[in-house]
Amino acid sequence: MKMRDMVVLMLLSVLGAAPQTAAERLIELKDGGTLLVRTDGNMVHRDARGRRVAMRDGEPMEAWDGFRHVMKNDSAWRQIIKQQSLNPMS
């Protein structure tokens, strides 16, 4: 493979890996879905297959980092839950 082809392939992969803009934030959920939060606070919830999901008010969605996100009137609320462990190394 030529050097030019490798550079073009690398640039295309980097551009495809960043679908979000500065105006929105993508949060990965534990169930495989995603939560897209815009700067105005509105959100879009998608399942693992990429289909949009209608959420009820107050239903928690847990992210990979342990934060819980709750929808209220089409806006996202973030709850910080401290998880306790008996393992002293965690």
C-alpha positions in Angstrom: 0.0 0.0 0.0 1.4 3.4 -0.9 2.0 6.0 1.7 -0.6 8.4 0.1 -3.3 5.7 0.3 -2.5 5.0 4.0 -2.7 8.7 4.8 -6.1 9.0 3.0 -7.4 5.9 4.8 -6.2 7.3 8.2 -7.9 10.7 7.6 -11.2 9.1 6.5 -11.2 6.9 9.6 -10.6 9.8 11.9 -13.3 11.9 10.3 -15.8 9.1 10.6 -15.0 8.4 14.2 -16.1 11.9 15.4 -19.8 12.3 14.5 -20.5 14.8 17.2 -20.1 18.6 16.9 -19.1 21.1 19.6 -22.9 21.8 20.2 -23.7 18.2 21.3 -22.3 15.5 23.5 -22.6 11.8 23.0 -22.9 9.6 26.2 -22.6 5.8 25.9 -25.1 3.9 28.1 -24.6 0.6 29.8 -27.4 -1.1 27.8 -25.5 -0.3 24.5 -27.6 2.7 23.6 -26.5 6.3 23.3 -27.7 9.6 24.7 -27.1 12.7 22.6 -27.3 15.9 24.7 -27.3 19.2 23.0 -26.1 22.5 24.5 -29.7 23.7 25.0 -30.3 20.7 27.3 -32.5 18.7 24.9 -31.6 15.1 24.3 -32.1 12.2 21.9 -32.0 8.7 23.2 -31.1 5.9 20.8 -31.0 2.1 21.5 -28.2 -0.2 20.6 -29.4 -0.5 17.0 -29.5 3.2 16.5 -33.3 3.6 16.6 -34.7 6.6 18.5 -36.4 5.7 21.8 -39.2 7.6 23.4 -38.5 7.9 27.2 -40.9 8.6 30.0 -40.2 11.4 32.5 -38.1 10.2 35.4 -36.8 6.9 33.9 -33.1 6.6 34.7 -30.5 5.7 32.2 -27.1 4.6 33.5 -24.0 5.6 31.6 -20.7 3.6 31.4 -19.0 6.0 33.9 -21.7 5.4 36.6 -23.6 8.6 36.2 -27.4 8.3 35.9 -29.2 10.5 33.4 -32.9 11.2 33.8 -35.2 12.8 31.2 -37.6 15.5 32.4 -39.7 17.4 29.8 -37.3 16.4 26.9 -34.3 17.7 28.9 -31.5 15.7 30.4 -30.8 15.7 34.2 -27.7 14.1 35.5 -27.6 12.4 38.9 -24.3 11.5 40.6 -24.6 8.2 42.4 -21.7 7.1 44.6 -21.3 3.4 44.4 -19.8 1.7 47.4 -17.6 -1.4 47.3 -16.1 -3.7 49.8 -13.0 -4.0 47.7 -10.3 -1.6 49.1 -8.5 -1.4 45.7 -11.5 0.0 43.8 
